[in-house]
């Protein structure tokens, strides 16, 4: 490992150790906030170490400071040379960062089970990354008792939310006068939902009031927070040695938000019916473009449309496989068709066949 990468890795481990230490403390003053802030910092330093180790750069030309957390995640998701994250791993880091943002700049109320689940998911991913990228074993730096046995056995994500949401309903019963407590319990779900929608900001007081009204109207939490409903915790092991990974349900599409989008996170999750999203075949594209199917395919290849999940996907129905395109793909083709030489592209394509 390169010297600067090694130093960043060691500093990252320092933050991870301190995060675990504060998680294990027997008193609660400032505990959730410190756990989240230090865990988040450990990831920024770790990703920078990985980027340097793989030959990438963590400082833009002429910049005085190194790149920030969001840029690190984006590089590790999209830059081929330093890529080390898949979308689900990126979501784990993004959710932790969203909680850190609330802990540092506003307020965040996590139940003990929520804090445990997200902390353990963060620790599991950290271990996976240093093993895959540095061939390092976390056991060499930490005892196996990295997080304690919870006094209340952690549940799966949806069971945990069901229990918390039932408490919120009780708090919001007529004449209970406990709306502030209800909002605090709803806020953690609102933070995750906003992060999954690609929104960086914390929920406002107006948004929290709207959530309260939705609960009072009888909606269940899956209707109010569809993004959270699309997440699951994959749990392996038992007792103290527990691995937890945040995963998305099948059918959820993860999109990388374009860099420079104001107030946006790196990743966004949208639950879609794949056949609704990828609603066009090659014939449909050709008809809407007013050119032949072979020329449409040549244009698709020329613009690398099939390389992006936003534009193209092979969908299996039974034993059959269908090549499908999204409306976004059609928009891209329409935008480029008037400014390129389709006859030249078609001629070049025929030579490659």
GULUMMAR-634271 format. One record per residue: residue number from 0; x negated, y negated, z of N, C-alpha, C in turn; chain; residue in one letter. Coordinates in steps of 0.001 Angstrom, whole numbers, m for minus. Atoms other than C-alpha are relative to their C-alpha. Layout:
GULUMMAR-634271
    nr       nc1       nc2       nc3      cac1      cac2      cac3       cc1       cc2       cc3   kette   rest
   NUM         X         Y         Z         X         Y         Z         X         Y         Z       A      a
...
***
This chain:
GULUMMAR-634271
    nr       nc1       nc2       nc3      cac1      cac2      cac3       cc1       cc2       cc3   kette   rest
     0      m843      1196         0         0         0         0      m878     m1246         0       A      x
     1       765      1235        53     m1267     m3491      m843        28      m691      1360       A      x
     2       169       577     m1330     m2493     m5522      2136      1180      m883       396       A      x
     3     m1107       904      m345       206     m8240      1985      1305       783       142       A      x
     4     m1195      m837      m128      2886     m5610      1442        m6       720      1343       A      x
     5       127      m679     m1290      1591     m3714      4491       333      m941      1155       A      x
     6      m276       970     m1064      1732     m6866      6641      1502      m276        83       A      x
     7     m1449       248        11      5317     m7593      5556       771      1206       521       A      x
     8      m637     m1222      m483      6274     m3975      6190       m87        84      1520       A      x
     9       174       m62     m1450      4847     m4141      9715       858     m1045       711       A      x
    10      m861      1031      m579      6669     m7420     10422      1469       422       m84       A      x
    11     m1345      m522       157      9817     m5806      9098       305      1024      1092       A      x
    12      m166      m981     m1069      9342     m2920     11518       155      m672      1361       A      x
    13      m143       743     m1262      8906     m5434     14356      1443      m446       195       A      x
    14     m1387       466      m101     12325     m6909     13590       958      1165       220       A      x
    15      m849     m1172      m177     13884     m3450     13296       m64       505      1440       A      x
    16       182      m468     m1381     12436     m2392     16660       713      m911       992       A      x
    17      m656       942      m901     13687     m5556     18347      1521        93      m124       A      x
    18     m1438      m167       197     17134     m5063     16807       504      1216       775       A      x
    19      m378     m1229      m716     17278     m1521     18204       m87      m217      1508       A      x
    20       167       275     m1436     15966     m2704     21575      1198      m774       554       A      x
    21     m1134       789      m474     18741     m5275     21858      1300       805       m69       A      x
    22     m1186      m854        40     21338     m2727     20754        72       853      1264       A      x
    23        44      m925     m1131     20230      m467     23604        57      m698      1360       A      x
    24       m31       703     m1277     20289     m3185     26262      1349       199       708       A      x
    25     m1239      m288      m738     22858     m2609     29027       852     m1227       287       A      x
    26      m852      1179      m185     24150     m6213     29047       289      m618     m1366       A      x
    27      m545       396      1294     26066     m8004     26317      m264     m1449      m399       A      x
    28       178      1413       346     25045    m11667     26432      m856      m149     m1260       A      x
    29       705       219      1258     24099    m12501     22835      m398      1264      m732       A      x
    30       483     m1272       553     23619     m8808     22046       414       232     m1454       A      x
    31      m358      m269      1402     25685     m8396     18830      m691      m946      m973       A      x
    32       614       987       891     24304    m11614     17349     m1472       307      m243       A      x
    33      1431      m273       139     20674    m10714     18023      m229      1272      m817       A      x
    34       121     m1247       768     21125     m7163     16681       152      m275     m1489       A      x
    35      m281       270      1411     22581     m8468     13410     m1060      m896      m630       A      x
    36      1000       931       547     20095    m11331     12944     m1321       713      m248       A      x
    37      1287      m690       147     17053     m9114     13509        78      1122     m1031       A      x
    38      m160     m1062       992     18404     m6212     11435       m27      m588     m1405       A      x
    39       m12       676      1299     19058     m8606      8555     m1411      m457      m383       A      x
    40      1373       453       275     15548    m10084      8850      m898      1170      m386       A      x
    41       827     m1167       318     14024     m6603      8785       162       396     m1459       A      x
    42      m246      m357      1397     15639     m6028      5383      m641      m987      m965       A      x
    43       631       965       907     14447     m9263      3804     m1504       264       m94       A      x
    44      1440      m258        15     10861     m8508      4837      m318      1339      m661       A      x
    45       229     m1306       614     11150     m4854      3802       103       m92     m1517       A      x
    46      m161       108      1451     12438     m5733       324     m1161      m773      m622       A      x
    47      1167       734       499      9635     m8262      m114     m1233       907       m41       A      x
    48      1123      m941       m22      7126     m5580       886        95       983     m1165       A      x
    49      m202      m943      1103      8634     m3165     m1655      m292      m668     m1335       A      x
    50       228       732      1247      8593     m5793     m4414     m1495      m156      m265       A      x
    51      1453       159       160      4894     m6516     m3813      m670      1350      m262       A      x
    52       573     m1339       151      4075     m2812     m3502       171       536     m1420       A      x
    53      m284      m485      1353      5637     m2150     m6900      m513      m957     m1083       A      x
    54       623       901       968      3743     m5013     m8536       830     m1196      m392       A      x
    55      m834      1156       295      6477     m7645     m8472      m478     m1242       740       A      x
    56       364      1273      m620      6393    m11245     m7259      1115      m463       930       A      x
    57      m982       508      m963      8082    m12824     m4249       m65     m1523        97       A      x
    58        69      1464        42      7256    m16427     m5131       165      m449     m1445       A      x
    59      m201       537      1338      8564    m18325     m8139     m1170      m920      m362       A      x
    60      1096       876       408      6004    m20294    m10199       132     m1400       611       A      x
    61       109      1338      m607      4951    m23498     m8343       880      m183      1239       A      x
    62      m847       116     m1194      7366    m22751     m5471      m856        36      1258       A      x
    63       733        34     m1261      6165    m23536     m1938       382      1174       900       A      x
    64      m486     m1066      m864      8264    m20821      m324       278      1265      m809       A      x
    65      m331     m1261       664      8859    m17175     m1100      1512        58      m254       A      x
    66     m1418      m129       339     12211    m16055     m2523       804       398      1234       A      x
    67      m869      m285     m1135     15168    m15701      m184       617      1384       m48       A      x
    68      m635     m1315      m172     17267    m12755       926       774       424     m1249       A      x
    69      m838      m354      1140     19735    m12874     m1975      m824       340     m1229       A      x
    70       864      m241      1156     16998    m13067     m4605      m721      1338       139       A      x
    71       651     m1295      m232     15234    m10082     m3014       937      1149      m374       A      x
    72      m978     m1050       294     18404     m7975     m3216       230        89     m1504       A      x
    73      m266        13      1438     19039     m9058     m6804     m1155       647      m768       A      x
    74      1167      m583       666     15487     m8170     m7881        m7      1519       165       A      x
    75        80     m1431      m293     15672     m4769     m6205      1161       786      m606       A      x
    76     m1112      m635       692     18965     m4060     m7990      m168        m4     m1511       A      x
    77       m60       225      1451     18233     m5354    m11481     m1341       m35      m706       A      x
    78      1299       139       657     14519     m5826    m12140      m659      1374      m109       A      x
    79       422     m1383       223     13295     m2589    m13674     m1302       335       719       A      x
    80      1324      m261      m574      9738     m2903    m12366        64       271      1498       A      x
    81       m43      m117     m1466     10755     m3189     m8703      1302       617       499       A      x
    82     m1318      m525      m389     14228     m1582     m8719      m146      1119      1027       A      x
    83        57     m1024     m1051     14747       428     m5527      1355       206       675       A      x
    84     m1320       m92      m615     18430       m60     m4638      1051       414     m1020       A      x
    85     m1203      m188       799     21635      1372     m6016      1079      m930       546       A      x
    86     m1036       956      m384     24916      m529     m5737       490       212      1426       A      x
    87      m493      m261     m1346     26061      1190     m2538     m1009      m446      1051       A      x
    88      1031       483      m920     22736       480      m830        m7     m1526        50       A      x
    89       m76      1459        44     22985     m3117     m1989      1175      m523       805       A      x
    90     m1169       408      m773     26467     m3354      m474      m266        76      1497       A      x
    91       330      m128     m1420     25166     m2113      2887      m791     m1210       471       A      x
    92       832      1145      m362     22509     m4835      2966       818     m1283       m51       A      x
    93      m812      1209       156     25011     m7458      1765       983      m157      1152       A      x
    94      m944        70     m1118     27566     m6591      4463      m712      m408      1281       A      x
    95       779       378     m1185     24913     m6789      7183      m380     m1469       m65       A      x
    96       355      1407       172     23791    m10137      5751      1197      m913       237       A      x
    97     m1208       800      m228     27380    m11418      5809       316      m107      1489       A      x
    98      m181        47     m1449     27704    m10475      9477     m1056      m898       647       A      x
    99      1075       858      m522     24338    m12133     10167       329     m1468      m211       A      x
   100      m353      1375       321     25560    m15292      8463      1019      m534      1004       A      x
   101     m1005       412      m981     28581    m15420     10774      m615      m109      1392       A      x
   102       627         7     m1323     26462    m14590     13827      m886     m1226       199       A      x
   103       946      1099      m118     23976    m17351     13088       659     m1368      m152       A      x
   104      m570      1307       322     26255    m20112     11792      1417      m206       534       A      x
   105     m1378       131      m454     29694    m19386     13230       208       953      1167       A      x
   106      m283      m990     m1032     31239    m16662     15380       331      1323      m665       A      x
   107      m372     m1317       507     31568    m12940     14846       358       882      1182       A      x
   108      m459      m899     m1060     33503    m10474     16980        70      1416      m562       A      x
   109        m2     m1399       420     32632     m6815     16415       289       874      1206       A      x
   110      m190      m976     m1067     33953     m3967     18496     m1292       790       165       A      x
   111      1202      m802      m228     31346     m1689     19996      m158      1067     m1080       A      x
   112        75     m1014      1052     32224       971     17435      m447      m600     m1323       A      x
   113       413       659      1241     31883     m1482     14546     m1490      m314        28       A      x
   114      1418       331      m112     28511     m2674     15796      m855      1255      m148       A      x
   115       740     m1258       109     27360       930     16166       m43       493     m1447       A      x
   116       m74      m570      1348     28553      2029     12720      m845      m790      m987       A      x
   117       761       805       943     27047      m888     10810     m1497        15       329       A      x
   118      1406       m74      m387     23809      m778     12815      m613      1331      m419       A      x
   119       525     m1314       369     23410      2947     12249       m96       143     m1516       A      x
   120        75       m13      1468     24201      2538      8535     m1236      m761      m466       A      x
   121      1191       771       343     21508      m139      8371     m1275       760       289       A      x
   122      1186      m771      m371     19018      2070     10163      m218      1178      m946       A      x
   123       102     m1124       932     19769      5060      7916      m578      m452     m1334       A      x
   124       489       503      1280     19205      2977      4782     m1458      m420       104       A      x
   125      1400       402      m202     15984      1516      6184      m914      1219       m67       A      x
   126       783     m1239        14     14684      5035      6794      m102       580     m1399       A      x
   127         0      m539      1364     15713      6138      3295      m950      m782      m904       A      x
   128       819       835       876     13948      3186      1651     m1494       169       255       A      x
   129      1441      m113      m243     10608      3494      3408      m505      1398      m374       A      x
   130       390     m1342       428     10606      7221      2659      m156        70     m1508       A      x
   131        33       m85      1464     11365      6784     m1051     m1046      m924      m608       A      x
   132       896       987       607      9186      3702     m1666     m1416        33       551       A      x
   133      1332        16      m620      6276      4039       781      m483      1388       430       A      x
   134       308     m1346      m498      6366      7776      1584      m307       m31      1496       A      x
   135       170       153     m1449      6583      6691      5225      1168       663       714       A      x
   136     m1035      m632      m815      8525      8537      7934       286      m887      1197       A      x
   137      m361       890     m1101     10425      6370     10397      m334       612      1357       A      x
   138       342      m677     m1264      9695      8974     13085     m1394      m384       491       A      x
   139      1346       396      m393      6099      7779     13042       m24     m1348       706       A      x
   140       m57      1332      m600      7223      4365     14267      1047      m120      1098       A      x
   141     m1093        69      m968     10335      5069     16333       243      1359       625       A      x
   142      m453     m1278      m557     11462      7737     18765      1302       408      m669       A      x
   143     m1227      m464       650     14336      9880     17515      1250      m571       650       A      x
   144     m1167       552      m692     16638      8296     20097       188     m1474      m389       A      x
   145       m21      1380       482     16867      5172     17939      1259      m754       383       A      x
   146     m1215       631      m512     20455      4469     18976       611       959      1022       A      x
   147      m505      m881     m1063     22182      5785     22103      1287       692      m396       A      x
   148     m1330      m579       145     25134      8083     22318       993     m1033       506       A      x
   149      m987       999      m388     28091      5725     22400       892       557      1102       A      x
   150      m906      m453     m1064     30289      5848     25479      1340       423      m588       A      x
   151     m1201      m421       715     33141      6167     22992      m427       557     m1339       A      x
   152       468      m667      1211     32553      8646     20185       413      m779     m1252       A      x
   153      m349       745      1208     32356      6716     16867       927       800      m910       A      x
   154      m943      m636       907     35210      7485     14490      m421      m289     m1435       A      x
   155       227       390      1380     35246      7423     10726       576     m1399      m192       A      x
   156      m312      1409       203     35715      3944      9266      1500      m273        51       A      x
   157     m1426       296        92     39440      4137      8484       726       272      1319       A      x
   158      m601      m266     m1308     40364      5708     11820      m331     m1120       968       A      x
   159       449      1101      m856     38347      3015     13578       812     m1271      m280       A      x
   160      m761      1197       363     40134       247     11642      1465       160       381       A      x
   161     m1389      m250      m399     43542      1857     12238       212      m364      1473       A      x
   162      m120       263     m1440     42947      1679     15992      m103     m1489       296       A      x
   163       171      1434      m217     41712     m1908     15861      1188      m800      m495       A      x
   164     m1133       726       575     44600     m3010     13662      1251       162       862       A      x
   165     m1126      m210      m915     47111     m1479     16063       m99      m969      1180       A      x
   166       200       969     m1079     45592     m3665     18787       388     m1399      m456       A      x
   167      m344      1318       542     45964     m6721     16544      1516      m181       m28       A      x
   168     m1463        91        43     49668     m5960     16044       569      m267      1395       A      x
   169      m458       210     m1374     50128     m5779     19819      m257     m1440       432       A      x
   170       365      1364      m388     48336     m9102     20278       892     m1041      m671       A      x
   171      m805       950       762     50589    m10747     17681      1503       178       210       A      x
   172     m1426      m147      m284     53893     m9625     19137       576     m1324       491       A      x
   173      m623      1259      m439     56378    m12444     19809      m237      m292      1479       A      x
   174       216       508     m1357     55591    m14496     22936     m1225       582       691       A      x
   175      1205      m547      m645     52271    m12702     23514     m1041     m1086       260       A      x
   176       928      1120      m155     50283    m15943     23083     m1462       456        35       A      x
   177      1383      m522        40     47120    m13996     22230      m519       m21     m1440       A      x
   178       362        98      1404     46655    m15140     18652     m1502      m192      m187       A      x
   179      1453       224       113     43059    m16274     19266      m742      1333        31       A      x
   180       628     m1328       m78     42094    m12722     20279       262       804     m1267       A      x
   181      m343      m724      1228     43917    m11310     17259      m859      m482     m1166       A      x
   182       828       551      1072     42054    m13655     14902     m1442       491       112       A      x
   183      1380      m464      m198     38728    m12621     16438      m167      1425      m491       A      x
   184        87     m1392       443     39495     m8960     15745       165       117     m1511       A      x
   185      m194       m22      1447     40666     m9699     12194     m1204      m548      m754       A      x
   186      1059       719       706     37633    m11811     11384     m1067       933      m556       A      x
   187      1039      m905       497     35181     m8928     11075       428       662     m1309       A      x
   188      m518      m573      1249     37413     m7320      8418         1     m1049     m1112       A      x
   189       m34      1076       995     37801    m10681      6677     m1391      m288      m541       A      x
   190      1384       238       428     34008    m11103      6554      m427      1057     m1010       A      x
   191       367     m1079       919     33501     m7696      4926       773      m139     m1313       A      x
   192      m818       150      1198     36389     m8287      2503      m538     m1110      m901       A      x
   193       533      1116       776     34975    m11656      1429     m1311       384      m675       A      x
   194      1276      m435       568     31538    m10122       922       215       913     m1194       A      x
   195      m277      m931      1088     32977     m7354     m1248       625      m690     m1207       A      x
   196      m582       765      1098     34868     m9921     m3302     m1018      m922      m656       A      x
   197      1033       855       561     31600    m11718     m3951        19     m1407       558       A      x
   198      m113      1328      m609     32377    m14650     m1625      m963       m87      1183       A      x
   199      1006       127     m1046     29576    m15894       612       537      m671      1258       A      x
   200      m432       803     m1139     31496    m18288      2890       812       817      1004       A      x
   201      m783      m625     m1044     33101    m17313      6198      1468      m423      m140       A      x
   202     m1422       363       109     36932    m17277      6434       314     m1264       789       A      x
   203      m366      1254      m649     38373    m20689      7267      1159       222       962       A      x
   204     m1119      m103      m924     40962    m21388      9945      1316       173      m755       A      x
   205     m1218      m143       813     43618    m21734      7231       135      1434      m502       A      x
   206       m25     m1384       483     42651    m18335      5803       338       966      1129       A      x
   207      m298      m873     m1133     42771    m16779      9274      1487       m74       363       A      x
   208     m1440       124      m269     46278    m18171      9827       817       797     m1011       A      x
   209      m683      m753      1048     47335    m16653      6516       m64      1500       293       A      x
   210       145     m1417      m337     45960    m13262      7614       946       377      1141       A      x
   211      m901      m255     m1129     47897    m13512     10873      1443       145      m493       A      x
   212     m1364       m69       541     51124    m14177      8939       237      1288      m779       A      x
   213      m143     m1251       758     50463    m11183      6689       175      1182       942       A      x
   214      m161     m1067      m987     50064     m8944      9737      1398       m54       595       A      x
   215     m1321       163      m614     53227    m10361     11281      1126       381      m961       A      x
   216     m1021      m361       996     55093     m9728      8021       155      1511      m149       A      x
   217      m111     m1456        39     54452     m6000      8444      m967       693      m946       A      x
   218       961      m620       912     51670     m5447      5913      m999       838       784       A      x
   219      1050      m777      m646     49156     m2721      6740     m1367      m540      m433       A      x
   220      1318       597       241     45425     m3416      6754      m541       326     m1387       A      x
   221       484      m355      1330     44815     m1608      3462       563      m929     m1078       A      x
   222      m565       975       928     47145     m4039      1701      m687     m1356       139       A      x
   223       610      1300      m266     45514     m7058      3339     m1477       m19      m386       A      x
   224      1434       m94       273     41923     m5856      2903      m278      1159      m967       A      x
   225       170     m1119       942     41882     m3690      m262     m1459       365      m252       A      x
   226      1421      m299       196     38109     m4016      m624      m538       895      1097       A      x
   227       433      m824     m1137     37482     m2618      2857       604      1398      m110       A      x
   228      m661     m1299       164     39985       158      2102      m733       874     m1000       A      x
   229       758      m749       994     37707      1159      m776     m1354       463       479       A      x
   230      1273      m438      m565     34752      1781      1544       196      1210       892       A      x
   231        11     m1131      m917     33881      4899      3479     m1365        75       661       A      x
   232      1278      m326      m617     31178      5936      5923      m256      1486      m218       A      x
   233       415     m1384       158     29383      9108      4912      m902       345      1174       A      x
   234       720      m311     m1234     28196     10705      8166      m578      1398       m46       A      x
   235       676     m1297       m90     25677     13497      8591      m631       113      1383       A      x
   236       620      m220     m1300     24360     15051     11798       982      m193      1131       A      x
   237      m846       158     m1183     25711     14894     15332      m875      m402      1176       A      x
   238       750       415     m1174     24755     13729     18793      m749     m1286      m266       A      x
   239       796      1217       162     21959     11165     18813      m453      m153     m1438       A      x
   240       504        82      1373     20643     12032     15354      1177       m49      m965       A      x
   241     m1114       186       923     23346     10593     13123      m449      m879     m1156       A      x
   242       261       820      1184     22881      9344      9568      1341      m510      m513       A      x
   243     m1231       597       513     25551      6936      8366      m337      m823     m1228       A      x
   244       187       776      1228     25757      5578      4829      1338      m565      m440       A      x
   245     m1200       621       537     28284      3128      3442       138       422     m1459       A      x
   246      m240      m422      1377     29816      4498       250      1303      m607      m484       A      x
   247     m1250       498       571     32517      3318     m2113       797      1187      m511       A      x
   248      m852     m1070       504     35482      5436     m3084       m88        72     m1514       A      x
   249        m8      m177      1451     35657      6877     m6574      1077      m889      m613       A      x
   250      m938       908       643     37318      4399     m8888      m273     m1456       306       A      x
   251       378      1370      m301     35764      1311     m7325     m1144      m404      m915       A      x
   252      1037       499       900     33704      m737     m9761      m812     m1066       710       A      x
   253       886       982      m616     30683     m2585     m8354      m627      m833     m1100       A      x
   254       537       898      1007     29639     m5634    m10333     m1068      m884       618       A      x
   255      1009       964      m429     26486     m7713    m10025       477     m1381      m440       A      x
   256      m490      1340       288     27602    m11332     m9787     m1108      m791      m704       A      x
   257      1028       763       717     25776    m13605    m12280      m773      m933       927       A      x
   258       837       856      m825     22854    m15424    m10676       370     m1459      m237       A      x
   259      m337      1410       118     23602    m19061     m9940      1471      m288       201       A      x
   260     m1423       217      m253     27330    m18526     m9306       162      m664      1364       A      x
   261       m83       734     m1279     28158    m21121     m6597       739       785      1073       A      x
   262      m659      m608     m1143     28955    m19658     m3183       275      1474      m112       A      x
   263      m283     m1418       234     28762    m16057     m4385     m1092       892       590       A      x
   264       958     m1017      m412     27100    m12924     m3062      m579       669     m1249       A      x
   265       628      m685      1132     24972    m10636     m5247       950      1003      m636       A      x
   266      m865     m1082       475     27522     m7826     m5512      1455      m287       322       A      x
   267     m1433        70      m260     31293     m7684     m5777       610      1337      m370       A      x
   268      m685     m1261       262     33593     m4670     m5644      1431      m301      m408       A      x
   269     m1385       147       431     36822     m4555     m7568       579      1388      m239       A      x
   270      m660     m1295       185     39140     m1586     m7295       863       m78     m1246       A      x
   271      m727        49      1268     40438      m879    m10762       368      1407      m441       A      x
   272      m286     m1216       726     42139      1822    m12706      m907       m25     m1223       A      x
   273      1013        52      1052     39366      2732    m15134       615      m136     m1391       A      x
   274      m610        85      1327     41703      3178    m18085       631     m1370      m241       A      x
   275      m496      1366       157     43196      m258    m17383     m1151      m957      m271       A      x
   276      1149       905       160     39782     m1889    m17128      m683       238     m1343       A      x
   277       604      m357      1292     38200       m18    m20064      1144       390      m941       A      x
   278     m1287      m233       674     41348      m394    m22130      m107       106     m1519       A      x
   279       150        64      1449     39899      m495    m25660      m908      1098      m537       A      x
   280       879      m906       725     38516      2100    m28031      m700      m761     m1118       A      x
   281       730       647      1089     36217      1375    m30960       965      m519     m1071       A      x
   282      m984       418      1003     39212      1212    m33317       703     m1285       424       A      x
   283      m644      1212      m519     40880     m1382    m31069      m913     m1219      m175       A      x
   284       956      1095       165     37734     m3516    m31090       m61      m447     m1453       A      x
   285       113       311      1433     37454     m3291    m34888      1226      m760      m500       A      x
   286     m1227       671       431     41095     m4284    m35403        58     m1442       483       A      x
   287       m69      1343      m564     40779     m7291    m33115     m1094      m908      m565       A      x
   288      1091       782       587     37490     m8382    m34716       195      m215     m1498       A      x
   289      m236       119      1429     38740     m7880    m38266     m1129       540      m849       A      x
   290      1065      m650       762     35798     m5699    m39348       182      1507       123       A      x
   291      m143     m1455        m7     35340     m1996    m39976      m539       592      1297       A      x
   292       498      m673     m1197     34715       496    m37179     m1514       219       m52       A      x
   293      1454      m170        44     31157      1319    m38421      m752     m1310       263       A      x
   294       665      1290      m243     30234     m2378    m38471       187      m441      1452       A      x
   295      m225       317     m1418     31796     m2823    m35034      m990       757       873       A      x
   296       958      m794      m763     29637        20    m33700     m1410      m558      m159       A      x
   297      1313       601       231     26559     m1572    m35303      m179     m1248       861       A      x
   298        48      1207      m829     27391     m4843    m33508      m111       357      1479       A      x
   299        65      m478     m1387     27944     m2972    m30234     m1430       419       349       A      x
   300      1375      m455      m230     24496     m1345    m30548      m964     m1188        13       A      x
   301       876      1170       104     22843     m4634    m31575        38      m839      1283       A      x
   302      m152       835     m1202     24214     m6440    m28486      m166       798      1306       A      x
   303       234      m849     m1187     23431     m3520    m26117      1242        85       904       A      x
   304     m1243       m25      m766     27084     m3442    m25051       113      1264       847       A      x
   305      m159     m1266      m708     26889       213    m24012      m957       151      1179       A      x
   306       924       m46     m1129     24129      m573    m21505       592      m615      1261       A      x
   307      m587       706     m1140     26469     m2522    m19209      1300       642       453       A      x
   308     m1241      m537      m557     29129     m1098    m16880      1144     m1002       m95       A      x
   309     m1049      1007       164     30993     m4376    m17321       722       149     m1336       A      x
   310      m523       m44      1367     31559     m3565    m20988       419      1400      m476       A      x
   311      m146     m1321       642     31481       192    m21568       m97      1113      1029       A      x
   312       116     m1177      m845     32055      3541    m19926       559      1211      m718       A      x
   313      m537     m1270       479     32500      7154    m20898       926       549      1082       A      x
   314      m993      m454      m973     35647      8400    m19197       432      1422      m353       A      x
   315      m410     m1383       208     36379     12092    m18761      1447       197       432       A      x
   316     m1364      m388      m326     39980     13275    m18870       108      1479      m345       A      x
   317        72     m1443       221     40071     17008    m18389     m1363       368      m554       A      x
   318      1268      m391       615     37431     18487    m20672      m442      m979     m1080       A      x
   319       307       936      1067     37520     15579    m23090      m672     m1261       546       A      x
   320       712      1222      m386     35257     12507    m22962       324     m1102     m1010       A      x
   321      m382      1114       847     36313      9124    m24301      m928     m1187       233       A      x
   322       835      1200       m86     34135      6096    m25075       916     m1210         2       A      x
   323      m948      1093      m177     35978      3048    m23779      m721     m1325       260       A      x
   324       571      1340      m132     35330      m698    m23811       969      m902       759       A      x
   325      m826       932      m768     36580     m3509    m21580       337     m1237      m830       A      x
   326      m349      1274       639     38197     m6810    m22524     m1213      m930         6       A      x
   327      1225       810       m41     34922     m8420    m21458      m902       314     m1189       A      x
   328       797      m384      1170     33188     m6454    m24199       550      m660     m1252       A      x
   329      m629       647      1158     35692     m7756    m26741      m339     m1489       m36       A      x
   330       330      1434       m69     35074    m11329    m25549     m1439      m247      m447       A      x
   331      1413       137       380     31321    m10833    m25946      m171       149     m1509       A      x
   332       111      m236      1436     31692     m9462    m29462       604     m1168      m792       A      x
   333      m631      1140       682     34079    m12266    m30489      m892     m1234        44       A      x
   334       859      1166      m156     31661    m14858    m29163     m1205        58      m932       A      x
   335      1234      m142       777     28687    m13455    m31084       228       198     m1494       A      x
   336      m241      m320      1408     30298    m12393    m34360      m158     m1210      m941       A      x
   337       131      1131       930     30516    m15922    m35881     m1418      m542      m147       A      x
   338      1334       627        23     26866    m16754    m35110     m1107       983      m395       A      x
   339      1008      m972       432     25130    m13588    m36326       328       463     m1430       A      x
   340      m173      m520      1364     24656    m11971    m39745       406      1469        97       A      x
   341      m499     m1361      m186     26860     m8878    m39490      m450       926     m1122       A      x
   342       436      m845      1111     25802     m7647    m42936     m1430       477       207       A      x
   343      1388      m402      m272     22130     m7657    m41928       m49      1026      1134       A      x
   344       m56      m940     m1123     22952     m5928    m38639       494      1362      m485       A      x
   345      m535     m1245       555     24962     m3328    m40557     m1054       718      m841       A      x
   346      1050      m596       836     22105     m2779    m43030     m1100       604       872       A      x
   347      1049      m507      m910     19566     m2392    m40208       501      1243       734       A      x
   348      m564     m1118      m724     21899       m29    m38361        m3      1267      m860       A      x
   349       m38     m1161       894     22243      2252    m41411     m1370       646      m151       A      x
   350      1356      m578       109     18474      2671    m41581      m382       798      1230       A      x
   351       317      m693     m1251     18459      3873    m37971       785      1280       167       A      x
   352      m860     m1177      m146     21167      6497    m38420      m692      1271      m476       A      x
***
